[in-house]
Amino acid sequence: MYEIVKHIHITAVMLSILVFIGRFLLLQFVPRVGNHKILKIVPHVLYTVLLISAIVLCSLIGVYPLADTWATQKLIGLVAFAVIGLYSTKWAKTKSMAWGSFFIVLVFLVMTLHVAFSKQPLFF
């Protein structure tokens, strides 16, 4: 059971990253395609799968955010990815604001992936 859920989780993570980067680039260079309805729905489905698989994994291995520091940092990274990603694709008023927030999202992604693989918190 653990291996199946772990693979689902990792697949959801990778697809979420790829869809975010792809949609952002489409919005910057081909806005008509980037605003296609399916590209607005798919991230929500992926984030739902990601969150559910994370909750199941936490319960299977007995690791919980707010109780385990590295799990808390993964949760913070996920929230930052979602909020700053939303800013870069929807709320940014200028292209420079969108690109700046896009690179900030990439920094959070790298930090979150580091914490996920090392199981060691970065900041506390």
C-alpha positions as CSV (number, residue, x, y, z in Angstrom):
1,M,0.0,0.0,0.0
2,Y,2.8,2.4,1.0
3,E,4.7,2.0,-2.3
4,I,1.5,2.6,-4.4
5,V,0.6,5.7,-2.5
6,K,4.2,7.0,-2.7
7,H,4.3,6.5,-6.5
8,I,1.0,8.3,-6.9
9,H,2.3,11.1,-4.7
10,I,5.6,11.5,-6.6
11,T,3.7,11.3,-10.0
12,A,1.3,14.1,-8.8
13,V,4.3,16.2,-7.7
14,M,6.1,15.8,-11.0
15,L,3.0,16.4,-13.1
16,S,2.1,19.5,-10.9
17,I,5.5,21.0,-11.6
18,L,5.4,20.2,-15.3
19,V,1.9,21.6,-15.7
20,F,2.7,24.7,-13.8
21,I,5.8,25.4,-15.8
22,G,4.1,24.6,-19.1
23,R,1.1,26.7,-18.4
24,F,3.2,29.6,-17.2
25,L,5.3,29.6,-20.3
26,L,2.2,29.3,-22.5
27,L,0.6,32.3,-20.7
28,Q,3.8,34.3,-21.4
29,F,4.2,33.4,-25.0
30,V,0.8,32.1,-26.3
31,P,-1.8,33.5,-23.9
32,R,-4.7,32.2,-25.9
33,V,-3.5,28.6,-25.4
34,G,-2.4,29.1,-21.8
35,N,-5.9,30.2,-20.9
36,H,-7.5,27.1,-22.3
37,K,-10.1,25.7,-19.9
38,I,-8.4,22.3,-19.5
39,L,-5.2,24.0,-18.4
40,K,-7.1,25.8,-15.7
41,I,-8.8,22.6,-14.4
42,V,-5.9,20.1,-14.5
43,P,-3.8,21.8,-11.8
44,H,-6.8,21.6,-9.4
45,V,-7.1,17.9,-10.0
46,L,-3.4,17.3,-9.6
47,Y,-3.2,19.4,-6.4
48,T,-6.2,17.4,-5.0
49,V,-4.4,14.1,-5.8
50,L,-1.2,15.5,-4.3
51,L,-2.9,16.5,-1.1
52,I,-4.8,13.3,-0.6
53,S,-1.8,11.2,-1.3
54,A,0.3,13.3,1.1
55,I,-2.3,12.8,3.9
56,V,-2.5,9.1,3.3
57,L,1.3,8.8,3.3
58,C,1.6,10.8,6.5
59,S,-0.9,8.5,8.2
60,L,0.9,5.4,6.8
61,I,4.3,6.3,8.1
62,G,3.2,8.3,11.2
63,V,4.7,11.6,10.2
64,Y,2.6,14.7,10.6
65,P,3.0,18.4,9.8
66,L,3.3,20.6,12.9
67,A,4.7,17.5,14.8
68,D,7.6,16.8,12.4
69,T,9.7,19.8,11.3
70,W,10.5,18.5,7.8
71,A,6.9,17.6,7.1
72,T,5.9,21.1,8.2
73,Q,8.4,22.6,5.8
74,K,7.0,20.5,3.0
75,L,3.6,21.8,3.8
76,I,4.8,25.3,3.8
77,G,6.5,24.7,0.5
78,L,3.3,23.4,-1.0
79,V,1.3,26.3,0.2
80,A,4.0,28.8,-1.1
81,F,4.0,26.9,-4.5
82,A,0.2,27.2,-4.8
83,V,-0.1,30.9,-3.7
84,I,3.0,32.3,-5.5
85,G,2.2,30.1,-8.5
86,L,-1.3,31.6,-8.6
87,Y,0.1,35.0,-8.4
88,S,2.5,34.4,-11.3
89,T,-0.2,33.0,-13.5
90,K,-3.2,35.1,-12.6
91,W,-2.6,38.1,-10.4
92,A,0.7,39.6,-11.6
93,K,0.0,42.9,-13.3
94,T,3.2,43.0,-15.4
95,K,5.4,40.4,-17.2
96,S,8.3,41.3,-14.9
97,M,6.2,40.6,-11.8
98,A,5.0,37.3,-13.3
99,W,8.6,36.2,-14.2
100,G,9.9,37.3,-10.8
101,S,7.2,35.3,-9.0
102,F,7.8,32.4,-11.3
103,F,11.5,32.2,-10.3
104,I,10.5,32.5,-6.6
105,V,8.2,29.5,-7.1
106,L,11.1,27.6,-8.6
107,V,13.2,28.4,-5.5
108,F,10.5,27.1,-3.2
109,L,10.2,24.0,-5.4
110,V,13.9,23.2,-5.1
111,M,13.9,23.8,-1.4
112,T,10.8,21.7,-0.9
113,L,12.2,18.9,-3.0
114,H,15.4,19.0,-1.0
115,V,13.5,18.7,2.2
116,A,11.4,15.9,0.8
117,F,14.4,13.8,-0.3
118,S,16.7,14.5,2.7
119,K,13.9,14.5,5.4
120,Q,16.0,17.2,7.0
121,P,14.5,20.7,7.7
122,L,16.3,23.7,6.1
123,F,15.4,26.4,8.6
124,F,14.7,25.1,12.1
